[in-house]
Amino acid sequence: MTLEISPRRRVINFVMLSLSGVCTVLVIAVLFFILGYLFVHGARSLNWNFFTKLPKPAGETGGGMANAIVGSGKVLLLATVVGVPVGFLAGVYLAEYSGKTFAFVIRYVVDLLNGVPSIVIGIVGYALVVRPMHHYSTLAGGIALGIMMIPIAVRTTEEFLRAVPNSMREGAMALGATKAQTVFTVVVPAAASGLMSGMMLNLARVAGETAPLLFTALGNMFWSKGWLAPIATLPVMIYNYAIAPDEDLHQQAWAAGFVLLLLILVVNVTARMIIARGPASSRR
């Protein structure tokens, strides 16, 4: 027995399918437009000096952003050290140990923290770290970005741990494992690919933040040694160069924006690949 579809329903189906396709193309087109625009304006300024040389003084052409590239790496490394362990352990607690009422309160607070504007996080980092130390520093910038990473790390950890089947927990505890042993030797390894990809996406999310670094790391035209001195970062250098009057600085800002976007895109694609391979690898 076959059901005939009325012409009206066929038209509605065609229109909605067409709209969905158009919206999908628009979403993809926005990404390629941004990449293409940055490539056209910034790729011509990319050369070996951009990755190996320090910025030139005002009025001189050339130079590079080697210090900002290294500085962004240092700040993001410190942010990961600060934010990921706290968010991971809080997520483990929410997924495995907390009760319903307390977990609801914590999730609500985490969501509020995730919605706090980045400039407010920068002000908090300035008040908590910069003012007591009486100077800007890599440490202050890493802590500010680390605070921003905590709520995403919490929710990511909780979601991926909850996705692990309860049968794995029951099997481990039936063999005599304690609750902590079950969580950290069975549940966490089972969700490892998802946790790793979630942390990578978290890192990509804060990699382009500028406002917190303006209040904490500030910037530096030279190499920054250690963790207690101001340091150059790509987002701040892009901001400073973009508002400068020199056209050569504008071109370097475009180049830095292109490099930063490519790095974030690579991290996102890698994280998606890890997520896609996770279930398949767990079934082997």
N, C-alpha and C positions, 0 to 999 in steps of 0.2 A: 504494500500500500504506500503510495507516494503522496506527499502533501504539496499542493501547488502554492507558490508564493505570489501574493498579489502584486500587481505593478507598483502600487504605492510603496510597499515594503521594499521592493527592488530599488526604487528610486532613492528612498531614504538610506538604504544600505550603501548604494553607490556614492551618495553625497558624503556620508559620514566617513566611508573608507577613503575617499579622495581628500577630505579635510585632514584626516589623520596622516596621510602620506605627505601632504603639503607641510603640515606642522613639523613632521619628522625631518623633512628636507631643510626647513628653516633652521631647526636646532643645529643640524650638522653644518649648515652654511655659515652660521654665526662663528663656530669654531674655526672653520677654514678661512673665513674672512679675517679674523683676528690674527691667525698665523700668517696669512698672506700679507696682511698690512704691515705686521712687524718685520716680516722677511724682506719686503720691498724697501722699507725705510731703515732697517737695522743691519741686514746681512752684508751690505757693502762696507760697513764699518768694522766687520769682524775680520781680524787678522791675528797673527801670532802675538803681536804686541798687546792686543787687547787682553789676552790671557796671561801674559808674563810681565807686563810693565806696570809701574805705578802711575797714578794720574799726574798729568802735567800741571804746573801752576797756571793760574788764571791768565788768559791772553795767549798762551802757547797751545799749538795744535799737537795732536798725537797723544801718546800715552795709552794707558790701559786701565783695567780694573782688577788686576791680580789680587790686590789686597782685599777688595770687596768680595771676590769669589771665595778666597780663603776665610774671610771674616764671616760670611754667611754660613759656611760649613761649620765653623767653630760655634757660632751662636745656635745653630740648629742641633748640633751634637749636644751642647749643654742643655738645650730645651728638652731634648729626648731623655737625657739622664734625669732631669727634674720631673717632667710631666708623665712619662710613660710608666715608671714603676708605681707612682701614686695612683694613677688612673687604673692600671692593671689590677693592683691589689684591691682597690675599692670595687672594681667590677667583679672580681672573684667573690668578694664578700656579698655583694648584692645577689649574685647568681646562685651562690651555694649555701650561704649562712643566714641571711637576713630574713626577718619575718615580713608579712605583707604590709603592715602599717608603717614600720620603720623604713622599709624599702621604698614605699611610695613617697615618703618625705625626702629621702635621699635623691631619688630620681627627679623629683620636682626641683630641688635645689640645684642639681647638676644641669638640668635643662635651663634654669635661670642663669647659671654661670655661663652656659654655652651661648646665651643670647646677649651677654654683656658686650657693648661695643668695644672694639679693640683699643680705641683711644683711652677708654676708661681703665683698661688693663694696664696701659702704658703709664697712666697717672699713678695707679697703685704701685707699679714697679718703681716708679720714681720716688714715691713716698717711703716705701719699705726698704729699698736698697740704695738708691742714688743719694738721697739726703743723708742717711746715717754714714755713708762712706765718703760723702762730700765730693764725689766725682762720678762721672759716667764710666761704664765698664761693660766688658763682654759678659761678665757675671750677671749684671742687672738685665741686659737684653735677653740672656738665656732663661732667666727666671720668669720674665714677663711672658715670653713665648711658651715656656713650660706650663704656666698657669692656664694659658689658652688651650693647651693640648689635653689637660686633665679631663674635662667633661666628655670630649669625644672618645678618649681612651676608656673611660668608665663605661659608656654606653656600648661601645664596640665590644669590649671584653664581655660584658654581661650578655649581649645578644648571641655571640658566638658560643659561649659556654652553655647557654640555655638550649642551643641547637644540638648539643651532644645528647644522644639517646640515654634515657635513664637506665636502660638495661646494662650499659657499660658501668655505671656507678654501682648498680645492684650486684653485678658480677664481681667487681673488685672487693666490695664490702663482704660479700659471701665467702670470699677467700681469706678473710681476716684482716683486710686493710682498714686502717683508720680513715676517718673522714678526710683529714688533711692529705694522707697518702693517696687516697682515691682522687682527690681534686688535682694534685700536682703531678701525679705519675700516670694518671689515666685520662682524666677529663681535659686538662690543659694540653697535653700532647695531641689528643684527638682534634682539638680546635686550633692547633698551632698555625696551620696555613691561613685560616681566617684571621687569627689574631695578628699575624705578621702583616698581612695585607691591610688590615684596619689601621695598624700603626703607621704604615707607609702613607696611606691616604691622609692620616692625621698630620704627618710631617709635611706633606704637600700642601695641606690647607693653611699652615702657618708660615710656609716658606716665603710667601709674598707679602706678609704683613709689614707695614711701614710705620704706622702711628706708634705702636709700642716701642719700636727701636729709636724713634726720634726722642722719646722721653728717657731712654735708658742707655742704649749703646752710643747714641749721638752720631758718631762718624769719625773718620780719621783719614787723612790723605797719605799716610805712610803705613808701614807694617806695624801691627799691634802685637807686642810680645806679651805672653801670659794671658791672664783672664781678668785683670783688674784695671785695664786701661780702655779708653774709648776705642771703638773698632768700626771699620767701614763694612757695610753690608750692601748687597745689590739693591734691595728695595729703596734704601735711603739714598744711595748714589743716583738711582734713577730719578727720584724726587728732586734732589738738588740739581742735577744736570738739566732736568726738564724745565725748571723755572729760571735757569740761567740765561743770560742774553746771547751767549756765544753759540753759533750754529754748529760748530764742531762738537760741543758738549751735548747738543740736542741729538746729533747722530749717535754719539756713544750711549746716550740714554735709550735710544731705540734699539741699539745692539744689545745692551744689557737686558732690556725687556724681552727681547727675542730669546736670549740665552736662558733667562729665568723661566719663561713660559715653556721652553723645550724641556728643561729639567723637571718641571712640575708634570708635564705631559708624560715624560718617560717614567716617572714614579707612579703615576696613575695607571698607565698601561701595564707596568710590571705588577702592581697590586692586583689588577683585574685578572691577569694571567695566573697569579698565585691562587686567587679565589676559584678560578675555573678549574685548576688542576687539583685543588684540595680534595673534593669528594672522590675523584677518580683514583688518586693515590691512596686514599684510605680504604678503597675496596680491594686493593691488590693483596 
